[in-house]
Amino acid sequence: MLEQSPVTSQAPQQLKTNDDRIPHIEPLFEDATFVSEYSRLTKRYAGPDYEPILKYTLAQLKEVEQPRILELGPGPGWIGITLAKRRKDARVTGVDISSTYVEIANQNAAHEGVDDRVDFRKGDACRLEDFPDGSMDAVISNQSFHYWEPPENVLREVVRVLKPNGVFCIGDDRRDLTFMASLIVMLTKWFLTANVRESWMRSLQGSFTSKEVQAILEHSDLHGHAEVKLYPRMFFVQGRLKK
C-alpha cells in the first residue's frame, strides 16, 4: 500500500481489468481476525498512503487552537492516532460503521497513549446525528469514499458539521490507476495476507475514477470549495469550506 508523488497529468491510464466499477460491499468488516490483520498490516505499510492527509490537515490547522477533527471510516484508527501524536492539543473523533473496527481502534488508541484525546464510535457517515452544525474544525477520511452510496449524502454531512472556513481532506484509491501504480499494486499485494489482499482488490474495483470523482463533486455541496489532487494510485479531495 505504498504511494508515490503527485502526478501532473490529468489524463490517467486505465487498467483494462478495472474499466467497470463494482460497488464494494466488504463481508469481513465485522470479522475479528480480518480486522486484526488489517490493523497490523496498515500500521506497517500504509503510512505513506495517508501522509498527504496528515500534512495537509496539520498545515491548514496551524493557527487553530485545540482543533476538533472528525474522521470518517477510520478503520483501525491509525490516521487519527498519528494526527493526535503530532498535534498534542487536537481532539479526534472517528466514526465507523463496523463495531469490530471501533473496538480495535479504541484499543490501538489506548496502546499508543492517546485515548484521552482520540475516541472512536459506531455510526453512519451519511447521518452524523451526534455532531451539531458547524462543530468541527476539520473532517478527514481515507479509503472510505467508495463505500459511500451515494457519496453526495456524506459530503452534505461534511459541509454541515464543518465550521466556517473548516478544513477537509478525503483520500481514496482511484480505479484509473496509472501504469506505474498498477505495478506497485501488483508487487505490494503479495506482502499482505490473503484476506486483506482480496479485500484490497475488491476495494480497487469499487473505487471511482478521477473523472467520476469530479462529476460527484460537481453535484455535491462541496462544489466550489474543493480541489482534487491526483496521485498515481489515489486521489485527495481537499480544501476549506467557504461559508
VOVEX-609912 format. One record per residue (C-alpha): residue in one letter; x, y, z. Coordinates in nm, 3 decimals, padded with zeros to 5 digits. Layout:
N
<atom r="A" xx="X" yy="Y" zz="Z"/>
...
//
This chain:
243
<atom r="M" xx="00.000" yy="00.000" zz="00.000"/>
<atom r="L" xx="00.275" yy="00.242" zz="-00.098"/>
<atom r="E" xx="00.204" yy="00.580" zz="-00.255"/>
<atom r="Q" xx="00.410" yy="00.786" zz="-00.496"/>
<atom r="S" xx="00.446" yy="01.158" zz="-00.564"/>
<atom r="P" xx="00.156" yy="01.360" zz="-00.706"/>
<atom r="V" xx="00.103" yy="01.329" zz="-01.080"/>
<atom r="T" xx="00.089" yy="01.633" zz="-01.303"/>
<atom r="S" xx="-00.110" yy="01.480" zz="-01.587"/>
<atom r="Q" xx="-00.488" yy="01.485" zz="-01.569"/>
<atom r="A" xx="-00.520" yy="01.206" zz="-01.831"/>
<atom r="P" xx="-00.474" yy="00.874" zz="-01.642"/>
<atom r="Q" xx="-00.407" yy="00.535" zz="-01.797"/>
<atom r="Q" xx="-00.674" yy="00.283" zz="-01.704"/>
<atom r="L" xx="-00.615" yy="-00.081" zz="-01.638"/>
<atom r="K" xx="-00.818" yy="-00.291" zz="-01.878"/>
<atom r="T" xx="-00.933" yy="-00.516" zz="-01.595"/>
<atom r="N" xx="-01.071" yy="-00.221" zz="-01.395"/>
<atom r="D" xx="-01.295" yy="-00.050" zz="-01.652"/>
<atom r="D" xx="-01.628" yy="-00.122" zz="-01.482"/>
<atom r="R" xx="-01.696" yy="-00.022" zz="-01.126"/>
<atom r="I" xx="-01.831" yy="-00.292" zz="-00.895"/>
<atom r="P" xx="-01.952" yy="-00.137" zz="-00.566"/>
<atom r="H" xx="-01.753" yy="-00.275" zz="-00.276"/>
<atom r="I" xx="-01.958" yy="-00.441" zz="-00.004"/>
<atom r="E" xx="-01.697" yy="-00.592" zz="00.228"/>
<atom r="P" xx="-01.820" yy="-00.908" zz="00.406"/>
<atom r="L" xx="-01.533" yy="-00.915" zz="00.658"/>
<atom r="F" xx="-01.568" yy="-00.581" zz="00.838"/>
<atom r="E" xx="-01.711" yy="-00.749" zz="01.148"/>
<atom r="D" xx="-01.469" yy="-01.043" zz="01.133"/>
<atom r="A" xx="-01.225" yy="-01.007" zz="01.424"/>
<atom r="T" xx="-00.945" yy="-01.199" zz="01.251"/>
<atom r="F" xx="-00.965" yy="-00.988" zz="00.936"/>
<atom r="V" xx="-00.984" yy="-00.661" zz="01.130"/>
<atom r="S" xx="-00.681" yy="-00.760" zz="01.338"/>
<atom r="E" xx="-00.484" yy="-00.849" zz="01.024"/>
<atom r="Y" xx="-00.583" yy="-00.525" zz="00.856"/>
<atom r="S" xx="-00.485" yy="-00.322" zz="01.162"/>
<atom r="R" xx="-00.142" yy="-00.484" zz="01.181"/>
<atom r="L" xx="-00.069" yy="-00.452" zz="00.808"/>
<atom r="T" xx="-00.190" yy="-00.095" zz="00.768"/>
<atom r="K" xx="00.021" yy="00.013" zz="01.063"/>
<atom r="R" xx="00.323" yy="-00.144" zz="00.894"/>
<atom r="Y" xx="00.268" yy="-00.045" zz="00.530"/>
<atom r="A" xx="00.002" yy="00.222" zz="00.483"/>
<atom r="G" xx="00.171" yy="00.525" zz="00.639"/>
<atom r="P" xx="00.276" yy="00.676" zz="00.303"/>
<atom r="D" xx="-00.085" yy="00.649" zz="00.180"/>
<atom r="Y" xx="-00.230" yy="00.878" zz="00.441"/>
<atom r="E" xx="00.068" yy="01.108" zz="00.489"/>
<atom r="P" xx="-00.081" yy="01.364" zz="00.244"/>
<atom r="I" xx="-00.393" yy="01.383" zz="00.463"/>
<atom r="L" xx="-00.187" yy="01.440" zz="00.777"/>
<atom r="K" xx="00.040" yy="01.701" zz="00.620"/>
<atom r="Y" xx="-00.244" yy="01.894" zz="00.460"/>
<atom r="T" xx="-00.469" yy="01.891" zz="00.764"/>
<atom r="L" xx="-00.198" yy="01.987" zz="01.011"/>
<atom r="A" xx="-00.074" yy="02.268" zz="00.787"/>
<atom r="Q" xx="-00.425" yy="02.408" zz="00.741"/>
<atom r="L" xx="-00.498" yy="02.392" zz="01.115"/>
<atom r="K" xx="-00.173" yy="02.556" zz="01.217"/>
<atom r="E" xx="-00.346" yy="02.868" zz="01.350"/>
<atom r="V" xx="-00.640" yy="02.687" zz="01.511"/>
<atom r="E" xx="-00.620" yy="02.627" zz="01.885"/>
<atom r="Q" xx="-00.738" yy="02.291" zz="02.018"/>
<atom r="P" xx="-00.885" yy="02.179" zz="01.686"/>
<atom r="R" xx="-01.171" yy="01.932" zz="01.677"/>
<atom r="I" xx="-01.129" yy="01.679" zz="01.399"/>
<atom r="L" xx="-01.378" yy="01.425" zz="01.270"/>
<atom r="E" xx="-01.254" yy="01.115" zz="01.086"/>
<atom r="L" xx="-01.499" yy="00.919" zz="00.873"/>
<atom r="G" xx="-01.432" yy="00.548" zz="00.828"/>
<atom r="P" xx="-01.120" yy="00.534" zz="01.047"/>
<atom r="G" xx="-01.091" yy="00.154" zz="01.041"/>
<atom r="P" xx="-00.820" yy="00.060" zz="01.292"/>
<atom r="G" xx="-00.763" yy="00.426" zz="01.374"/>
<atom r="W" xx="-00.402" yy="00.484" zz="01.275"/>
<atom r="I" xx="-00.461" yy="00.816" zz="01.099"/>
<atom r="G" xx="-00.638" yy="00.978" zz="01.392"/>
<atom r="I" xx="-00.386" yy="00.832" zz="01.636"/>
<atom r="T" xx="-00.092" yy="00.963" zz="01.433"/>
<atom r="L" xx="-00.255" yy="01.304" zz="01.398"/>
<atom r="A" xx="-00.306" yy="01.328" zz="01.775"/>
<atom r="K" xx="00.057" yy="01.238" zz="01.836"/>
<atom r="R" xx="00.172" yy="01.516" zz="01.605"/>
<atom r="R" xx="-00.074" yy="01.774" zz="01.733"/>
<atom r="K" xx="-00.090" yy="01.746" zz="02.110"/>
<atom r="D" xx="-00.390" yy="01.977" zz="02.158"/>
<atom r="A" xx="-00.609" yy="01.814" zz="01.892"/>
<atom r="R" xx="-00.922" yy="01.618" zz="01.972"/>
<atom r="V" xx="-01.007" yy="01.346" zz="01.718"/>
<atom r="T" xx="-01.334" yy="01.158" zz="01.692"/>
<atom r="G" xx="-01.370" yy="00.870" zz="01.448"/>
<atom r="V" xx="-01.700" yy="00.729" zz="01.318"/>
<atom r="D" xx="-01.704" yy="00.383" zz="01.163"/>
<atom r="I" xx="-01.992" yy="00.158" zz="01.060"/>
<atom r="S" xx="-01.811" yy="-00.153" zz="01.192"/>
<atom r="S" xx="-01.832" yy="-00.217" zz="01.566"/>
<atom r="T" xx="-01.531" yy="-00.451" zz="01.538"/>
<atom r="Y" xx="-01.318" yy="-00.175" zz="01.387"/>
<atom r="V" xx="-01.438" yy="00.066" zz="01.655"/>
<atom r="E" xx="-01.331" yy="-00.176" zz="01.926"/>
<atom r="I" xx="-00.982" yy="-00.235" zz="01.786"/>
<atom r="A" xx="-00.933" yy="00.135" zz="01.705"/>
<atom r="N" xx="-01.004" yy="00.230" zz="02.066"/>
<atom r="Q" xx="-00.765" yy="-00.043" zz="02.179"/>
<atom r="N" xx="-00.499" yy="00.097" zz="01.945"/>
<atom r="A" xx="-00.554" yy="00.449" zz="02.078"/>
<atom r="A" xx="-00.513" yy="00.327" zz="02.436"/>
<atom r="H" xx="-00.200" yy="00.129" zz="02.348"/>
<atom r="E" xx="-00.049" yy="00.438" zz="02.181"/>
<atom r="G" xx="-00.136" yy="00.656" zz="02.482"/>
<atom r="V" xx="-00.373" yy="00.899" zz="02.309"/>
<atom r="D" xx="-00.711" yy="00.765" zz="02.422"/>
<atom r="D" xx="-00.764" yy="01.079" zz="02.631"/>
<atom r="R" xx="-00.784" yy="01.281" zz="02.306"/>
<atom r="V" xx="-00.891" yy="01.022" zz="02.048"/>
<atom r="D" xx="-01.210" yy="00.821" zz="02.056"/>
<atom r="F" xx="-01.390" yy="00.604" zz="01.804"/>
<atom r="R" xx="-01.759" yy="00.529" zz="01.789"/>
<atom r="K" xx="-02.001" yy="00.333" zz="01.574"/>
<atom r="G" xx="-02.204" yy="00.539" zz="01.331"/>
<atom r="D" xx="-02.307" yy="00.609" zz="00.975"/>
<atom r="A" xx="-02.126" yy="00.880" zz="00.780"/>
<atom r="C" xx="-02.449" yy="00.956" zz="00.593"/>
<atom r="R" xx="-02.618" yy="01.055" zz="00.921"/>
<atom r="L" xx="-02.382" yy="01.224" zz="01.163"/>
<atom r="E" xx="-02.655" yy="01.288" zz="01.417"/>
<atom r="D" xx="-02.415" yy="01.317" zz="01.713"/>
<atom r="F" xx="-02.241" yy="01.618" zz="01.560"/>
<atom r="P" xx="-02.409" yy="01.961" zz="01.560"/>
<atom r="D" xx="-02.392" yy="02.202" zz="01.268"/>
<atom r="G" xx="-02.063" yy="02.388" zz="01.247"/>
<atom r="S" xx="-01.896" yy="02.191" zz="01.526"/>
<atom r="M" xx="-01.579" yy="02.061" zz="01.355"/>
<atom r="D" xx="-01.258" yy="02.236" zz="01.252"/>
<atom r="A" xx="-01.170" yy="01.956" zz="01.010"/>
<atom r="V" xx="-01.313" yy="01.641" zz="00.854"/>
<atom r="I" xx="-01.076" yy="01.376" zz="00.720"/>
<atom r="S" xx="-01.117" yy="01.035" zz="00.564"/>
<atom r="N" xx="-00.906" yy="00.773" zz="00.389"/>
<atom r="Q" xx="-01.015" yy="00.468" zz="00.186"/>
<atom r="S" xx="-01.385" yy="00.521" zz="00.262"/>
<atom r="F" xx="-01.517" yy="00.740" zz="-00.020"/>
<atom r="H" xx="-01.603" yy="00.442" zz="-00.242"/>
<atom r="Y" xx="-01.821" yy="00.288" zz="00.032"/>
<atom r="W" xx="-02.046" yy="00.593" zz="00.047"/>
<atom r="E" xx="-02.359" yy="00.523" zz="-00.155"/>
<atom r="P" xx="-02.415" yy="00.783" zz="-00.276"/>
<atom r="P" xx="-02.108" yy="00.992" zz="-00.184"/>
<atom r="E" xx="-02.308" yy="01.313" zz="-00.216"/>
<atom r="N" xx="-02.502" yy="01.227" zz="00.101"/>
<atom r="V" xx="-02.184" yy="01.207" zz="00.307"/>
<atom r="L" xx="-02.038" yy="01.521" zz="00.152"/>
<atom r="R" xx="-02.356" yy="01.704" zz="00.253"/>
<atom r="E" xx="-02.292" yy="01.599" zz="00.612"/>
<atom r="V" xx="-01.927" yy="01.706" zz="00.584"/>
<atom r="V" xx="-02.039" yy="02.055" zz="00.486"/>
<atom r="R" xx="-02.298" yy="02.065" zz="00.763"/>
<atom r="V" xx="-02.066" yy="01.973" zz="01.051"/>
<atom r="L" xx="-01.774" yy="02.192" zz="00.943"/>
<atom r="K" xx="-01.723" yy="02.535" zz="01.092"/>
<atom r="P" xx="-01.697" yy="02.833" zz="00.856"/>
<atom r="N" xx="-01.357" yy="02.805" zz="00.687"/>
<atom r="G" xx="-01.332" yy="02.446" zz="00.811"/>
<atom r="V" xx="-01.081" yy="02.210" zz="00.651"/>
<atom r="F" xx="-01.148" yy="01.881" zz="00.474"/>
<atom r="C" xx="-00.922" yy="01.620" zz="00.318"/>
<atom r="I" xx="-01.069" yy="01.298" zz="00.178"/>
<atom r="G" xx="-00.845" yy="01.039" zz="00.014"/>
<atom r="D" xx="-00.918" yy="00.711" zz="-00.159"/>
<atom r="D" xx="-00.789" yy="00.474" zz="-00.425"/>
<atom r="R" xx="-00.873" yy="00.556" zz="-00.784"/>
<atom r="R" xx="-00.985" yy="00.292" zz="-01.030"/>
<atom r="D" xx="-00.798" yy="00.458" zz="-01.316"/>
<atom r="L" xx="-00.456" yy="00.360" zz="-01.188"/>
<atom r="T" xx="-00.156" yy="00.488" zz="-01.376"/>
<atom r="F" xx="00.069" yy="00.223" zz="-01.526"/>
<atom r="M" xx="00.328" yy="00.271" zz="-01.251"/>
<atom r="A" xx="00.064" yy="00.247" zz="-00.981"/>
<atom r="S" xx="-00.068" yy="-00.080" zz="-01.127"/>
<atom r="L" xx="00.281" yy="-00.225" zz="-01.099"/>
<atom r="I" xx="00.308" yy="-00.109" zz="-00.739"/>
<atom r="V" xx="-00.026" yy="-00.273" zz="-00.659"/>
<atom r="M" xx="00.082" yy="-00.599" zz="-00.820"/>
<atom r="L" xx="00.401" yy="-00.607" zz="-00.613"/>
<atom r="T" xx="00.260" yy="-00.477" zz="-00.284"/>
<atom r="K" xx="-00.039" yy="-00.709" zz="-00.263"/>
<atom r="W" xx="00.185" yy="-01.012" zz="-00.210"/>
<atom r="F" xx="00.307" yy="-00.867" zz="00.120"/>
<atom r="L" xx="-00.049" yy="-00.890" zz="00.253"/>
<atom r="T" xx="-00.246" yy="-01.178" zz="00.397"/>
<atom r="A" xx="-00.489" yy="-01.348" zz="00.161"/>
<atom r="N" xx="-00.798" yy="-01.191" zz="00.322"/>
<atom r="V" xx="-00.655" yy="-00.839" zz="00.320"/>
<atom r="R" xx="-00.519" yy="-00.879" zz="-00.033"/>
<atom r="E" xx="-00.856" yy="-00.994" zz="-00.167"/>
<atom r="S" xx="-01.036" yy="-00.714" zz="00.016"/>
<atom r="W" xx="-00.800" yy="-00.457" zz="-00.134"/>
<atom r="M" xx="-00.867" yy="-00.591" zz="-00.483"/>
<atom r="R" xx="-01.242" yy="-00.560" zz="-00.420"/>
<atom r="S" xx="-01.180" yy="-00.210" zz="-00.290"/>
<atom r="L" xx="-00.991" yy="-00.107" zz="-00.602"/>
<atom r="Q" xx="-01.265" yy="-00.244" zz="-00.825"/>
<atom r="G" xx="-01.521" yy="-00.049" zz="-00.623"/>
<atom r="S" xx="-01.331" yy="00.279" zz="-00.629"/>
<atom r="F" xx="-01.405" yy="00.573" zz="-00.857"/>
<atom r="T" xx="-01.203" yy="00.716" zz="-01.143"/>
<atom r="S" xx="-01.076" yy="01.071" zz="-01.125"/>
<atom r="K" xx="-01.342" yy="01.182" zz="-01.377"/>
<atom r="E" xx="-01.614" yy="01.016" zz="-01.171"/>
<atom r="V" xx="-01.491" yy="01.195" zz="-00.859"/>
<atom r="Q" xx="-01.503" yy="01.529" zz="-01.039"/>
<atom r="A" xx="-01.859" yy="01.457" zz="-01.151"/>
<atom r="I" xx="-01.962" yy="01.365" zz="-00.796"/>
<atom r="L" xx="-01.817" yy="01.689" zz="-00.659"/>
<atom r="E" xx="-01.998" yy="01.896" zz="-00.921"/>
<atom r="H" xx="-02.328" yy="01.761" zz="-00.789"/>
<atom r="S" xx="-02.238" yy="01.785" zz="-00.420"/>
<atom r="D" xx="-02.242" yy="02.051" zz="-00.151"/>
<atom r="L" xx="-01.862" yy="02.070" zz="-00.181"/>
<atom r="H" xx="-01.886" yy="02.208" zz="-00.534"/>
<atom r="G" xx="-01.685" yy="02.528" zz="-00.549"/>
<atom r="H" xx="-01.498" yy="02.452" zz="-00.227"/>
<atom r="A" xx="-01.282" yy="02.153" zz="-00.322"/>
<atom r="E" xx="-00.985" yy="02.072" zz="-00.538"/>
<atom r="V" xx="-00.887" yy="01.721" zz="-00.646"/>
<atom r="K" xx="-00.522" yy="01.628" zz="-00.614"/>
<atom r="L" xx="-00.421" yy="01.317" zz="-00.810"/>
<atom r="Y" xx="-00.154" yy="01.065" zz="-00.720"/>
<atom r="P" xx="-00.067" yy="00.756" zz="-00.928"/>
<atom r="R" xx="-00.290" yy="00.534" zz="-00.714"/>
<atom r="M" xx="-00.500" yy="00.776" zz="-00.514"/>
<atom r="F" xx="-00.696" yy="01.098" zz="-00.521"/>
<atom r="F" xx="-00.746" yy="01.358" zz="-00.248"/>
<atom r="V" xx="-01.044" yy="01.592" zz="-00.227"/>
<atom r="Q" xx="-00.930" yy="01.882" zz="-00.014"/>
<atom r="G" xx="-00.995" yy="02.244" zz="00.064"/>
<atom r="R" xx="-01.162" yy="02.489" zz="00.301"/>
<atom r="L" xx="-01.532" yy="02.547" zz="00.337"/>
<atom r="K" xx="-01.626" yy="02.896" zz="00.225"/>
<atom r="K" xx="-01.935" yy="02.969" zz="00.431"/>
//
